[in-house]
Each structure stands twice: as C-alpha cells, then as structure tokens.
Amino acid sequence: MKNKLLIITILFSSVMWLLVFSSCKKEDEQTVIPEQQKEMSPDKEKELMTRIEFLEQKLRECEQKSGISDTSTIESPVHDSVKVKDTTKVKDKKEKLKEKEKELNKRLDNPKSAIMDYLEYIKRGVSDAPKFDENMKKANEVWVSNSIDNFKKNYKNTKKFTVLSEPEIVSQKGETASVKVKIKKTDLISTDGKNIEQDTEMTVTYNLVADKNGKWKIKNNVVQKK
C-alpha cells in the first residue's frame, strides 16, 4: 500500500514539474520579439527620412539640369508619354540654342574678319620660326578641308608675308561669301647655286562658306599674280 502511494506521489510530482517547465518555456518564447518586428528607433527613422529627402533633392537638381520641370517625388510614377514629352522639350531647347549660336557666330565672325585672322596666322608663322608649325596649323583650320603638310610647304621658304590691302567683301549671300585681298609674298629661292629673295604680288579671292555653327571657312581661292 505504501509502495503504491509512493509511486502515485512520484508520478504526480513529475507531471507538475513538466507543467511548470512547459509554462515557463512558453512564457519565455512569447517574450522574444523577432529582430525584424522590433519598432524602428527615432534616430533610425530620422535617418531614413533624411536620406529620402536627400534623394528627392538630387532628383530635382538632375531634372533642372536637363531642362525638365517635374516636381514629383521618387515614389511618384512617371508615364512613358510624359518622358517622351520631356525629352522632346529638351531636344527642341538644344536645337534653338544651336541656332542662336550659329546666328551669333555669323554676326561676330563675318567673312572679312575670318580672312583677316587667316592672314595674321600666316604672317606670325613666317616671322616667328619657332612657332611656324603652331600658326600654320591655326591658319589651315580656317579651310574647310586642306592638307596641313601641303599648306606648310607653300610657306616653308617664305621670308616675308605682307598684306597690301584690307580684305574686301566682294559678295555675300546666305551662307556663302567671297573676299578679295592683295598680298605680297617674299620667298627664298635657289638660282645658280645662290639663294635669292623673290617678291610676288598677287590678288587672292577667297570663297567662303559658313559651317553648321556659323563659322566661316575657306572653300577655295582664285589667285591672280602680277
């Protein structure tokens, strides 16, 4: 009888212990908050808002640089039709700026001034041997298309280059023009084993065209020697 009572007591104690242990474990599990479910701290939330405001500001700056006046935030969707419209506006604006630049170049860089600059580069190249290549390159760039090597050969033995008359616009219509000028070229030539200077006076008519930016370029020329 005593043994039976002892067994019942032990079993009852074991069951009670299991119930207590299980209850404590469940309570512990309920108090654990997963990391991803914790509330965001005020500092973290403030940092996030600051980053969003920064990104929105950068977006607005980029849009202003591109000529797009869109005040929507990052989260606002942009339809394809709006993008196309904005792109067209930017393209049209660039085209208008190019046209204004072209017209401005035409007013500032007229055919006469283009030839005056061209002749000045040649004079500098002839009179300053160390800077011959530099100035000849600048003069050659006034031509639409010309070989720099052939151009330099024309003045390799030139000792003096003189402009006898101010360049004169013979004709100008739209994007074409003709400018006439008198020059004298003194070359060093070899004759009978001797180097002598030879003067050549000529009237040169330069035919020019305005490029896509309105800059005047020499297309060809006509030389009349005396």
C-alpha positions in Angstrom: 0.0 0.0 0.0 2.8 2.3 0.9 4.7 1.5 -2.2 1.6 2.2 -4.3 1.2 5.6 -2.6 4.8 6.4 -3.2 4.5 5.7 -6.9 1.5 7.9 -7.2 3.2 10.7 -5.4 6.3 10.5 -7.7 4.1 10.5 -10.8 2.1 13.5 -9.6 5.3 15.4 -8.8 6.7 14.6 -12.3 3.6 15.8 -14.0 3.5 19.0 -12.0 7.2 19.7 -12.8 6.6 19.1 -16.5 3.7 21.5 -16.5 5.7 24.2 -14.7 8.7 23.8 -17.1 6.5 23.9 -20.2 4.7 27.0 -19.0 7.9 28.8 -18.3 9.4 27.9 -21.7 6.2 29.1 -23.5 6.3 32.4 -21.5 9.9 32.9 -22.5 9.1 32.2 -26.2 6.3 34.8 -26.1 8.5 37.5 -24.7 11.1 37.1 -27.5 10.5 39.7 -30.3 12.0 38.9 -33.7 14.5 41.4 -34.9 12.6 42.3 -37.9 9.4 43.0 -35.8 11.1 45.5 -33.4 9.9 49.1 -33.7 12.3 51.5 -35.5 14.1 53.8 -33.1 13.5 57.5 -33.5 17.1 58.0 -34.7 16.8 55.3 -37.4 13.5 56.8 -38.6 15.0 60.3 -38.8 18.0 59.0 -40.7 15.7 57.3 -43.2 13.6 60.4 -43.7 16.8 62.5 -44.2 18.0 60.0 -46.9 14.7 60.2 -48.7 14.7 64.0 -48.7 18.3 64.0 -50.0 17.4 61.6 -52.9 14.4 63.7 -53.8 16.5 66.9 -53.8 19.2 65.2 -56.1 16.4 64.1 -58.5 15.1 67.6 -58.7 18.6 69.0 -59.4 19.1 66.5 -62.2 15.8 67.3 -63.7 16.5 71.0 -63.6 19.9 70.5 -65.3 18.2 68.5 -68.0 15.6 71.2 -68.5 12.8 69.0 -67.1 10.4 70.7 -64.6 8.9 67.7 -62.9 8.1 68.2 -59.2 7.1 64.6 -58.5 8.9 62.7 -55.8 10.8 59.4 -56.1 7.7 57.4 -55.3 5.5 59.1 -58.0 5.2 57.0 -61.2 6.2 58.7 -64.5 4.3 57.7 -67.6 6.1 56.9 -70.8 4.2 59.7 -72.6 5.5 62.3 -70.1 9.0 61.0 -70.6 8.7 61.4 -74.3 7.3 64.9 -74.0 10.1 66.0 -71.6 12.7 64.5 -73.9 11.2 66.4 -76.9 11.3 69.6 -74.9 15.0 69.2 -74.1 15.8 68.4 -77.7 13.9 71.4 -79.0 15.7 73.6 -76.5 19.1 72.4 -77.7 18.2 73.0 -81.3 17.1 76.5 -80.5 20.4 77.1 -78.6 22.4 75.8 -81.6 20.5 78.2 -84.0 21.2 81.1 -81.7 24.9 80.2 -81.5 25.0 79.9 -85.3 23.4 83.4 -85.8 25.8 84.8 -83.2 28.8 83.4 -84.9 27.7 84.8 -88.2 27.4 88.3 -86.7 30.7 88.2 -84.8 32.8 86.1 -87.3 32.0 87.7 -90.6 33.8 86.6 -93.8 36.1 89.6 -93.7 37.3 89.0 -90.1 37.8 85.3 -90.9 40.2 86.2 -93.7 42.0 88.8 -91.6 42.6 86.2 -88.9 43.8 83.7 -91.5 46.3 86.2 -93.0 47.5 87.1 -89.5 48.3 83.5 -88.7 50.4 83.2 -91.8 52.3 86.4 -91.0 53.1 85.2 -87.5 54.2 81.8 -88.8 56.5 83.3 -91.3 58.0 85.9 -89.0 58.4 83.6 -85.9 60.2 80.4 -87.0 59.8 78.6 -83.6 56.1 79.0 -83.8 55.8 78.3 -87.5 54.0 74.9 -87.1 51.6 76.3 -84.5 50.5 79.2 -86.6 50.3 77.3 -89.8 48.0 74.8 -88.1 45.7 77.6 -87.0 45.7 79.1 -90.5 45.0 75.7 -92.1 42.0 75.2 -89.8 40.2 78.1 -91.5 39.9 75.9 -94.6 37.0 73.5 -95.0 39.4 70.7 -95.9 43.1 71.0 -96.6 46.3 69.0 -96.1 48.4 70.6 -93.4 51.6 69.2 -94.9 50.9 70.7 -98.3 49.8 74.0 -96.7 53.1 74.3 -94.8 55.1 73.6 -98.0 53.7 76.8 -99.6 55.3 78.9 -96.9 58.4 76.8 -96.0 60.8 79.1 -97.8 58.7 82.3 -97.3 60.8 85.0 -95.6 58.2 87.8 -95.6 54.4 88.0 -95.9 52.7 91.4 -96.4 49.1 92.3 -96.7 48.9 95.2 -99.2 45.2 96.0 -98.9 42.5 95.4 -96.4 40.3 92.4 -97.2 37.1 93.4 -99.1 33.8 91.5 -99.2 33.1 91.1 -102.9 29.8 89.2 -102.4 27.8 87.7 -99.6 24.6 85.8 -99.8 23.2 83.4 -97.1 26.0 81.0 -96.1 28.4 81.9 -98.9 30.7 84.8 -99.4 33.8 86.0 -101.4 36.6 88.1 -100.0 39.3 89.8 -102.1 42.7 90.9 -100.8 46.1 92.0 -102.2 49.2 90.4 -100.7 53.0 90.2 -101.3 55.0 87.1 -100.7 58.8 87.1 -100.4 60.3 83.7 -101.0 63.9 82.5 -100.8 64.8 80.6 -104.0 67.9 79.0 -105.2 69.3 80.2 -108.6 72.7 79.2 -110.0 73.8 77.9 -106.6 72.8 81.1 -104.9 69.8 81.9 -102.6 68.0 85.0 -103.6 64.8 86.6 -102.4 61.9 86.8 -104.9 58.9 89.1 -104.4 55.5 88.0 -105.8 52.5 90.3 -105.6 49.0 88.8 -106.1 45.4 89.4 -105.7 43.6 86.5 -104.0 39.8 86.0 -103.9 38.8 83.6 -101.1 35.4 81.8 -101.5 34.0 81.0 -98.1 31.1 79.0 -96.6 29.5 79.1 -93.2 29.7 75.7 -91.3 27.0 74.2 -89.2 28.0 76.5 -86.3 28.0 79.7 -88.4 31.9 79.8 -88.5 33.2 81.0 -91.9 35.6 78.6 -93.7 37.6 78.9 -96.9 36.3 76.5 -99.5 38.7 77.5 -102.3 40.6 80.5 -103.7 41.5 82.2 -107.0 45.0 83.7 -107.4 45.9 86.4 -109.9 49.7 87.2 -110.0 51.1 90.4 -111.4 
